[in-house]
Amino acid sequence: MSDLDIVRAWKDEEFRLSLTDDQRAMLPSHPAGPIELDEELELDSAKRPKTRFCITLPISNCCTP
């Protein structure tokens, strides 16, 4: 399998699924490693309120002739 095919298999799920079991077994691990999300952490962060910051400047200091 060429380097181009390996990278494509890492990036393109449809292409990866089209490979035979033997071809998939020959794929090296993705250099970034596996991605595992913690469901509880994801849910906790979704519940947190979003913080917004607002900066106001006095108009008198703005664009004075």
C-alpha positions, 0 to 999 in steps of 0.5 A: 500500500502506498503512502498516499493510500495510507494517508487517505485511509486515515482521513477518508472513512469511506475509503478505509471501509472499502479496504479488505480486512487484510489491507486494514490490518496492514495500516499503521496507527495514525500518528496523532493516535486514537481519539477517545472522548469522555462522554461525561466531560462532553456533557458537562462542558455543554451544560456550562454557561458561555461567558461573554466579555464586553469592553466599552470605551468612552465616546469622548476619547474616540475620533476627536478632531 
